[in-house]
Amino acid sequence: MKNLSLNLILILFACFLTMCKQQVDPVSKEVEYAEKIFVVNTVDNNKKLNEYLDYHKHIWPEVEAGFKKAGYKSITLYRFNDLIVMRITVPKNANLNAMGKLAESYSPRCVEWNKVMNNYQKGVAGTMPGQKWVEVIPFYKFSN
């Protein structure tokens, strides 16, 4: 009887450890990410361009918190004269419209930010009326 009780305690202890391990170390699926590149022009006005660049030196904390909430892994902006290039890293097959709405839902300041930025941007040649940002499609890649 003593051996049976000891075996039962050992079995229960082993089950307990297994359950704890599953809770502490769950099997997690690694997220795959994709990189996307977009371009936009800034309005033809040096004063406005400098304002736009200054805003990006001091991005509102709510905006970056909205990006995190929406699932963006990274966002990088590049500039050449009036051309702005944005590289984003997002979950593969992400719905960017839904991500944008989720980011804006974080705070009214996120919606305000987008309205303010809209005043500084204009579409590149070939975009639809009212369209600003457009995704560029890679057509060559070298890797070593």
MINUGU-946124 format. One record per residue (C-alpha): chain; x negated, y negated, z negated; residue in one letter. Coordinates in steps of 0.25 Angstrom, whole numbers, plus 5000, padded with zeros to 4 digits. Each point is the difference from the previous one (the first is absolute). Layout:
// residues N
+----+------+------+------+----+
! ch !    X !    Y !    Z ! aa !
+----+------+------+------+----+
!  A !    X !    Y !    Z !  A !
...
+----+------+------+------+----+
// end
This chain:
// residues 144
+----+------+------+------+----+
! ch !    X !    Y !    Z ! aa !
+----+------+------+------+----+
!  A ! 5000 ! 5000 ! 5000 !  M !
!  A ! 4988 ! 4991 ! 4997 !  K !
!  A ! 4994 ! 5002 ! 5013 !  N !
!  A ! 5014 ! 4998 ! 5007 !  L !
!  A ! 5001 ! 4986 ! 4993 !  S !
!  A ! 4986 ! 4996 ! 5003 !  L !
!  A ! 5002 ! 5004 ! 5015 !  N !
!  A ! 5014 ! 4992 ! 5000 !  L !
!  A ! 4993 ! 4988 ! 4994 !  I !
!  A ! 4989 ! 5001 ! 5010 !  L !
!  A ! 5009 ! 5001 ! 5012 !  I !
!  A ! 5009 ! 4988 ! 4995 !  L !
!  A ! 4987 ! 4992 ! 4998 !  F !
!  A ! 4995 ! 5004 ! 5014 !  A !
!  A ! 5014 ! 4996 ! 5006 !  C !
!  A ! 4999 ! 4987 ! 4992 !  F !
!  A ! 4986 ! 4996 ! 5006 !  L !
!  A ! 5005 ! 5004 ! 5014 !  T !
!  A ! 5012 ! 4990 ! 4998 !  M !
!  A ! 4991 ! 4989 ! 4995 !  C !
!  A ! 4990 ! 5002 ! 5011 !  K !
!  A ! 5011 ! 4999 ! 5010 !  Q !
!  A ! 5005 ! 4987 ! 4994 !  Q !
!  A ! 4987 ! 4994 ! 4998 !  V !
!  A ! 4994 ! 5004 ! 5013 !  D !
!  A ! 5012 ! 5001 ! 5010 !  P !
!  A ! 4997 ! 5004 ! 5014 !  V !
!  A ! 5000 ! 4987 ! 5008 !  S !
!  A ! 5001 ! 4999 ! 5015 !  K !
!  A ! 4989 ! 4990 ! 5005 !  E !
!  A ! 5006 ! 4989 ! 5008 !  V !
!  A ! 4995 ! 4998 ! 5015 !  E !
!  A ! 4997 ! 4986 ! 5004 !  Y !
!  A ! 5000 ! 4993 ! 5014 !  A !
!  A ! 4994 ! 4987 ! 5004 !  E !
!  A ! 5008 ! 4990 ! 5008 !  K !
!  A ! 4995 ! 4987 ! 5006 !  I !
!  A ! 5009 ! 4988 ! 5003 !  F !
!  A ! 4997 ! 4986 ! 5006 !  V !
!  A ! 5007 ! 4986 ! 4999 !  V !
!  A ! 4996 ! 4986 ! 5004 !  N !
!  A ! 5000 ! 4989 ! 4991 !  T !
!  A ! 5007 ! 4987 ! 5004 !  V !
!  A ! 4991 ! 4990 ! 5008 !  D !
!  A ! 4998 ! 4991 ! 4989 !  N !
!  A ! 4986 ! 4999 ! 4992 !  N !
!  A ! 5007 ! 4995 ! 4987 !  K !
!  A ! 5010 ! 5011 ! 5000 !  K !
!  A ! 4989 ! 5010 ! 5003 !  L !
!  A ! 4992 ! 4995 ! 4988 !  N !
!  A ! 5012 ! 5001 ! 4991 !  E !
!  A ! 5003 ! 5014 ! 5005 !  Y !
!  A ! 4986 ! 5004 ! 4997 !  L !
!  A ! 5000 ! 4994 ! 4986 !  D !
!  A ! 5013 ! 5007 ! 4997 !  Y !
!  A ! 4993 ! 5013 ! 5003 !  H !
!  A ! 4988 ! 4996 ! 4990 !  K !
!  A ! 5011 ! 4999 ! 4989 !  H !
!  A ! 5010 ! 5011 ! 5003 !  I !
!  A ! 5012 ! 5000 ! 4990 !  W !
!  A ! 4998 ! 5012 ! 4991 !  P !
!  A ! 5015 ! 5004 ! 5002 !  E !
!  A ! 4997 ! 5002 ! 5015 !  V !
!  A ! 4988 ! 5010 ! 4997 !  E !
!  A ! 5009 ! 5007 ! 4990 !  A !
!  A ! 5011 ! 5001 ! 5011 !  G !
!  A ! 4989 ! 5006 ! 5009 !  F !
!  A ! 4997 ! 5010 ! 4989 !  K !
!  A ! 5014 ! 5004 ! 4997 !  K !
!  A ! 5003 ! 5002 ! 5015 !  A !
!  A ! 4988 ! 5010 ! 5002 !  G !
!  A ! 4990 ! 4992 ! 5008 !  Y !
!  A ! 4986 ! 5005 ! 4997 !  K !
!  A ! 4993 ! 4988 ! 5006 !  S !
!  A ! 5002 ! 4988 ! 5008 !  I !
!  A ! 4989 ! 4992 ! 5006 !  T !
!  A ! 5001 ! 4987 ! 5009 !  L !
!  A ! 4990 ! 4996 ! 5010 !  Y !
!  A ! 4999 ! 4987 ! 5008 !  R !
!  A ! 4995 ! 4994 ! 5013 !  F !
!  A ! 5004 ! 4986 ! 5003 !  N !
!  A ! 5015 ! 5001 ! 5000 !  D !
!  A ! 5001 ! 5015 ! 5001 !  L !
!  A ! 5003 ! 5008 ! 4987 !  I !
!  A ! 4997 ! 5015 ! 4999 !  V !
!  A ! 5007 ! 5008 ! 4989 !  M !
!  A ! 4995 ! 5014 ! 4997 !  R !
!  A ! 5009 ! 5008 ! 4991 !  I !
!  A ! 4999 ! 5014 ! 4994 !  T !
!  A ! 5013 ! 5006 ! 4997 !  V !
!  A ! 5005 ! 5014 ! 4998 !  P !
!  A ! 5001 ! 5008 ! 5013 !  K !
!  A ! 5013 ! 4999 ! 5007 !  N !
!  A ! 5004 ! 4988 ! 4991 !  A !
!  A ! 5012 ! 4992 ! 5004 !  N !
!  A ! 4994 ! 4986 ! 5000 !  L !
!  A ! 5013 ! 4993 ! 4999 !  N !
!  A ! 5005 ! 5007 ! 4988 !  A !
!  A ! 4986 ! 4998 ! 4994 !  M !
!  A ! 5001 ! 4985 ! 5002 !  G !
!  A ! 5014 ! 5000 ! 4994 !  K !
!  A ! 4995 ! 5007 ! 4988 !  L !
!  A ! 4988 ! 4991 ! 4998 !  A !
!  A ! 5010 ! 4988 ! 5001 !  E !
!  A ! 5009 ! 5006 ! 4990 !  S !
!  A ! 4989 ! 4999 ! 4989 !  Y !
!  A ! 5003 ! 4985 ! 4998 !  S !
!  A ! 5006 ! 4988 ! 5007 !  P !
!  A ! 4986 ! 4994 ! 5001 !  R !
!  A ! 4997 ! 5011 ! 5010 !  C !
!  A ! 5012 ! 4996 ! 5009 !  V !
!  A ! 4995 ! 4985 ! 4998 !  E !
!  A ! 4986 ! 5004 ! 5004 !  W !
!  A ! 5005 ! 5006 ! 5013 !  N !
!  A ! 5008 ! 4988 ! 5003 !  K !
!  A ! 4988 ! 4991 ! 4997 !  V !
!  A ! 4991 ! 5008 ! 5009 !  M !
!  A ! 5010 ! 5000 ! 5011 !  N !
!  A ! 4998 ! 4985 ! 5002 !  N !
!  A ! 4985 ! 5002 ! 5003 !  Y !
!  A ! 5002 ! 5012 ! 5010 !  Q !
!  A ! 5004 ! 5001 ! 5015 !  K !
!  A ! 5000 ! 5012 ! 5009 !  G !
!  A ! 4989 ! 5004 ! 5009 !  V !
!  A ! 5002 ! 5000 ! 5015 !  A !
!  A ! 5010 ! 5011 ! 5004 !  G !
!  A ! 5008 ! 5001 ! 4988 !  T !
!  A ! 5015 ! 4999 ! 4999 !  M !
!  A ! 5007 ! 4986 ! 4997 !  P !
!  A ! 4999 ! 4999 ! 4984 !  G !
!  A ! 4990 ! 5011 ! 4999 !  Q !
!  A ! 4987 ! 4997 ! 4993 !  K !
!  A ! 4992 ! 5011 ! 4996 !  W !
!  A ! 4998 ! 5011 ! 5010 !  V !
!  A ! 4993 ! 5014 ! 4998 !  E !
!  A ! 4988 ! 5002 ! 5009 !  V !
!  A ! 4998 ! 5014 ! 5005 !  I !
!  A ! 4986 ! 5006 ! 5000 !  P !
!  A ! 4995 ! 5005 ! 5014 !  F !
!  A ! 4985 ! 5004 ! 4997 !  Y !
!  A ! 4993 ! 5005 ! 4988 !  K !
!  A ! 4986 ! 5004 ! 4998 !  F !
!  A ! 4996 ! 5008 ! 4988 !  S !
!  A ! 4987 ! 5006 ! 4997 !  N !
+----+------+------+------+----+
// end
